[in-house]
Amino acid sequence: MTKSELIDAVARRSKITKSRAEEVVNCVFDSMTKALERGEGIEIRGFGSFTVRQYKPYNGRNPRTGKSVPVPEKRLPFFKVGKELKELVNDGTGTIELDDEDDADGDLDGDDTDD
């Protein structure tokens, strides 16, 4: 799913204009980016968590030439998938659509039971 597909899905699902949905999606992404820039973690229950990991400098290799290349220290975002999302991906068909209407029990699994 691309960002524009996400915006379309948010607009359809929440019955708002695409321009308003784009503002919402951009606001969420901007807030997450700013939190990670500050070194803060982000936890979205049932989905996963984002953290910033610090990496020490090391000597790498240029794969084309084979020469040693110094790699400076860096901070990179890291995503750890949540248990519920992991189970959905492993147990499901992998075809959950954001624009599907919830079934009678409020979830997307289609079985009308509370699980």
Backbone as CSV, one residue per row, in Angstrom:
resi,resn,N_x,N_y,N_z,CA_x,CA_y,CA_z,C_x,C_y,C_z
1,MET,0.850,-1.174,0.000,0.000,0.000,0.000,0.895,1.236,0.000
2,THR,0.577,2.161,-0.874,1.328,3.409,-0.946,0.638,4.460,-0.079
3,LYS,1.320,5.574,0.112,0.747,6.661,0.901,-0.553,7.161,0.271
4,SER,-0.591,7.292,-1.053,-1.816,7.772,-1.701,-2.952,6.763,-1.557
5,GLU,-2.637,5.471,-1.572,-3.668,4.455,-1.341,-4.178,4.525,0.096
6,LEU,-3.283,4.794,1.040,-3.691,4.964,2.432,-4.613,6.164,2.577
7,ILE,-4.267,7.266,1.925,-5.109,8.468,1.972,-6.490,8.168,1.403
8,ASP,-6.554,7.462,0.287,-7.841,7.080,-0.316,-8.662,6.219,0.649
9,ALA,-7.997,5.256,1.295,-8.693,4.369,2.226,-9.222,5.140,3.432
10,VAL,-8.424,6.066,3.962,-8.863,6.879,5.108,-10.051,7.739,4.701
11,ALA,-9.993,8.333,3.516,-11.095,9.179,3.038,-12.383,8.368,2.897
12,ARG,-12.289,7.178,2.287,-13.485,6.334,2.116,-14.030,5.864,3.453
13,ARG,-13.132,5.379,4.297,-13.543,4.773,5.575,-14.157,5.790,6.518
14,SER,-13.608,7.007,6.551,-14.109,8.021,7.483,-15.066,9.000,6.825
15,LYS,-15.312,8.806,5.519,-16.242,9.659,4.772,-15.861,11.137,4.848
16,ILE,-14.561,11.417,4.624,-14.062,12.788,4.550,-13.426,12.985,3.183
17,THR,-13.141,14.229,2.845,-12.533,14.505,1.545,-11.108,13.970,1.506
18,LYS,-10.605,13.753,0.296,-9.236,13.271,0.143,-8.232,14.291,0.683
19,SER,-8.519,15.578,0.480,-7.578,16.591,0.972,-7.534,16.584,2.501
20,ARG,-8.674,16.380,3.142,-8.692,16.313,4.611,-7.993,15.032,5.084
21,ALA,-8.227,13.923,4.391,-7.574,12.667,4.738,-6.057,12.790,4.583
22,GLU,-5.617,13.521,3.541,-4.185,13.737,3.347,-3.598,14.526,4.513
23,GLU,-4.326,15.529,4.990,-3.874,16.297,6.156,-3.739,15.398,7.374
24,VAL,-4.705,14.517,7.575,-4.685,13.616,8.727,-3.478,12.676,8.646
25,VAL,-3.296,12.050,7.495,-2.182,11.109,7.316,-0.843,11.834,7.488
26,ASN,-0.707,13.004,6.869,0.540,13.770,7.002,0.786,14.187,8.443
27,CYS,-0.259,14.563,9.161,-0.120,14.951,10.573,0.391,13.774,11.407
28,VAL,-0.160,12.595,11.174,0.279,11.404,11.910,1.749,11.102,11.596
29,PHE,2.092,11.092,10.307,3.480,10.799,9.933,4.442,11.856,10.460
30,ASP,4.061,13.136,10.390,4.920,14.211,10.903,5.136,14.074,12.403
31,SER,4.070,13.752,13.131,4.190,13.582,14.583,5.104,12.419,14.926
32,MET,4.985,11.331,14.184,5.846,10.174,14.426,7.302,10.505,14.108
33,THR,7.525,11.200,13.002,8.883,11.570,12.597,9.535,12.470,13.641
34,LYS,8.794,13.460,14.111,9.334,14.383,15.117,9.674,13.652,16.416
35,ALA,8.824,12.720,16.830,9.099,11.945,18.046,10.380,11.133,17.882
36,LEU,10.564,10.504,16.736,11.776,9.720,16.506,13.006,10.612,16.425
37,GLU,12.865,11.813,15.841,13.988,12.759,15.799,14.435,13.134,17.203
38,ARG,13.492,13.236,18.128,13.814,13.567,19.524,14.330,12.360,20.299
39,GLY,14.352,11.200,19.648,14.832,9.992,20.313,13.756,9.283,21.118
40,GLU,12.510,9.699,20.974,11.403,9.082,21.698,10.928,7.839,20.953
41,GLY,10.377,6.899,21.686,9.792,5.716,21.080,8.315,5.953,20.786
42,ILE,7.772,5.142,19.912,6.359,5.206,19.570,5.799,3.803,19.736
43,GLU,4.719,3.670,20.519,4.100,2.363,20.709,2.652,2.436,20.269
44,ILE,2.290,1.588,19.327,0.920,1.489,18.854,0.456,0.082,19.193
45,ARG,-0.322,-0.040,20.246,-0.730,-1.352,20.743,-1.433,-2.159,19.660
46,GLY,-1.061,-3.411,19.554,-1.627,-4.303,18.565,-0.967,-4.191,17.205
47,PHE,-0.160,-3.155,16.998,0.504,-2.952,15.706,2.003,-3.156,15.834
48,GLY,2.641,-2.370,16.718,4.076,-2.498,16.912,4.655,-1.252,17.538
49,SER,5.967,-1.198,17.623,6.628,-0.048,18.226,7.829,0.366,17.391
50,PHE,8.071,1.663,17.396,9.214,2.251,16.717,10.159,2.777,17.786
51,THR,11.441,2.493,17.635,12.457,3.035,18.526,13.613,3.534,17.669
52,VAL,14.503,4.273,18.304,15.708,4.739,17.618,16.880,3.961,18.201
53,ARG,17.637,3.329,17.340,18.805,2.563,17.783,20.075,3.304,17.394
54,GLN,21.016,3.315,18.327,22.311,3.948,18.133,23.302,2.898,17.664
55,TYR,24.024,3.173,16.580,25.027,2.258,16.055,26.398,2.915,16.143
56,LYS,27.380,2.169,16.614,28.750,2.658,16.744,29.415,2.685,15.370
57,PRO,30.456,3.498,15.231,31.178,3.510,13.952,31.896,2.170,13.729
58,TYR,32.064,1.821,12.483,32.761,0.576,12.156,33.378,0.706,10.764
59,ASN,34.228,-0.225,10.427,34.820,-0.260,9.092,34.033,-1.246,8.237
60,GLY,33.450,-0.731,7.162,32.716,-1.568,6.223,33.548,-1.821,4.982
61,ARG,32.947,-2.445,3.992,33.634,-2.723,2.731,32.791,-2.222,1.572
62,ASN,33.471,-1.583,0.631,32.819,-1.201,-0.609,32.659,-2.492,-1.421
63,PRO,31.432,-2.912,-1.716,31.249,-4.195,-2.403,31.810,-4.192,-3.826
64,ARG,31.910,-3.039,-4.447,32.416,-2.972,-5.819,33.935,-3.105,-5.854
65,THR,34.612,-2.374,-4.947,36.082,-2.358,-4.984,36.706,-3.257,-3.943
66,GLY,35.977,-3.597,-2.898,36.527,-4.412,-1.822,37.337,-3.621,-0.817
67,LYS,37.469,-2.295,-1.034,38.251,-1.461,-0.119,37.486,-1.231,1.173
68,SER,38.267,-1.070,2.246,37.693,-0.765,3.551,37.195,0.690,3.565
69,VAL,36.013,0.887,4.117,35.409,2.220,4.160,34.935,2.484,5.585
70,PRO,35.349,3.614,6.181,34.860,3.911,7.532,33.384,4.325,7.490
71,VAL,32.584,3.724,8.367,31.160,4.061,8.466,30.979,4.797,9.795
72,PRO,30.497,6.045,9.757,30.365,6.812,10.998,29.238,6.270,11.876
73,GLU,29.234,6.688,13.147,28.136,6.283,14.023,26.848,6.879,13.486
74,LYS,25.762,6.210,13.793,24.482,6.681,13.272,23.346,6.227,14.177
75,ARG,22.234,6.914,14.019,20.992,6.555,14.704,19.980,6.203,13.621
76,LEU,19.342,5.037,13.775,18.379,4.597,12.778,17.079,4.170,13.448
77,PRO,15.947,4.434,12.796,14.681,3.955,13.340,14.595,2.434,13.207
78,PHE,13.958,1.820,14.184,13.793,0.367,14.204,12.344,0.073,14.534
79,PHE,11.720,-0.854,13.793,10.338,-1.236,14.028,10.272,-2.654,14.551
80,LYS,9.530,-2.845,15.634,9.299,-4.182,16.175,7.809,-4.456,16.065
81,VAL,7.454,-5.495,15.336,6.049,-5.819,15.100,5.388,-6.288,16.391
82,GLY,4.127,-5.903,16.581,3.361,-6.313,17.754,2.830,-7.732,17.594
83,LYS,2.506,-8.345,18.724,2.040,-9.724,18.737,0.769,-9.906,17.908
84,GLU,-0.199,-9.005,18.072,-1.465,-9.148,17.354,-1.275,-9.042,15.841
85,LEU,-0.470,-8.090,15.387,-0.216,-7.939,13.956,0.517,-9.159,13.417
86,LYS,1.488,-9.649,14.166,2.242,-10.831,13.759,1.297,-12.022,13.581
87,GLU,0.368,-12.184,14.531,-0.581,-13.291,14.444,-1.522,-13.120,13.253
88,LEU,-1.981,-11.888,13.009,-2.852,-11.641,11.860,-2.158,-11.985,10.550
89,VAL,-0.909,-11.578,10.434,-0.164,-11.838,9.202,0.099,-13.332,9.030
90,ASN,0.474,-14.014,10.103,0.794,-15.436,10.007,-0.431,-16.329,9.867
91,ASP,-1.522,-15.990,10.540,-2.708,-16.840,10.544,-3.712,-16.468,9.470
92,GLY,-3.647,-15.230,9.000,-4.649,-14.760,8.059,-4.281,-15.046,6.624
93,THR,-5.123,-14.549,5.756,-4.912,-14.739,4.328,-4.027,-13.652,3.753
94,GLY,-3.783,-12.603,4.537,-2.968,-11.497,4.053,-3.738,-10.550,3.163
95,THR,-5.077,-10.598,3.215,-5.880,-9.765,2.330,-6.827,-8.854,3.106
96,ILE,-6.403,-8.338,4.250,-7.233,-7.410,5.009,-7.240,-6.072,4.290
97,GLU,-8.412,-5.547,4.000,-8.561,-4.267,3.300,-8.984,-3.199,4.284
98,LEU,-8.354,-2.027,4.226,-8.732,-0.931,5.113,-10.113,-0.385,4.820
99,ASP,-10.595,-0.530,3.581,-11.871,0.069,3.242,-13.036,-0.904,3.379
100,ASP,-12.806,-2.139,3.847,-13.905,-3.064,4.107,-14.708,-2.584,5.300
101,GLU,-15.983,-2.795,5.261,-16.829,-2.450,6.395,-16.644,-3.507,7.472
102,ASP,-16.660,-3.088,8.742,-16.569,-4.042,9.838,-17.770,-4.970,9.785
103,ASP,-17.564,-6.231,10.172,-18.705,-7.129,10.197,-19.493,-6.920,11.485
104,ALA,-20.462,-7.742,11.759,-21.422,-7.515,12.838,-20.793,-7.404,14.219
105,ASP,-19.683,-8.114,14.470,-19.089,-8.044,15.802,-18.013,-6.969,15.919
106,GLY,-17.813,-6.163,14.849,-16.895,-5.039,14.940,-15.465,-5.350,14.557
107,ASP,-15.182,-6.601,14.183,-13.824,-6.896,13.734,-13.853,-7.228,12.252
108,LEU,-12.719,-7.503,11.680,-12.638,-7.714,10.247,-12.463,-9.183,9.859
109,ASP,-12.596,-10.113,10.831,-12.331,-11.489,10.479,-13.533,-12.203,9.853
110,GLY,-14.704,-11.592,9.900,-15.863,-12.128,9.216,-16.575,-13.262,9.899
111,ASP,-16.201,-13.589,11.163,-16.821,-14.760,11.767,-17.930,-14.418,12.762
112,ASP,-18.206,-13.166,13.012,-19.271,-12.718,13.912,-19.181,-13.314,15.312
113,THR,-17.967,-13.613,15.776,-17.772,-14.071,17.147,-16.848,-13.098,17.840
114,ASP,-16.947,-13.029,19.145,-16.031,-12.180,19.924,-14.788,-12.997,20.217
115,ASP,-13.661,-12.643,19.548,-12.420,-13.367,19.834,-11.397,-12.502,20.398
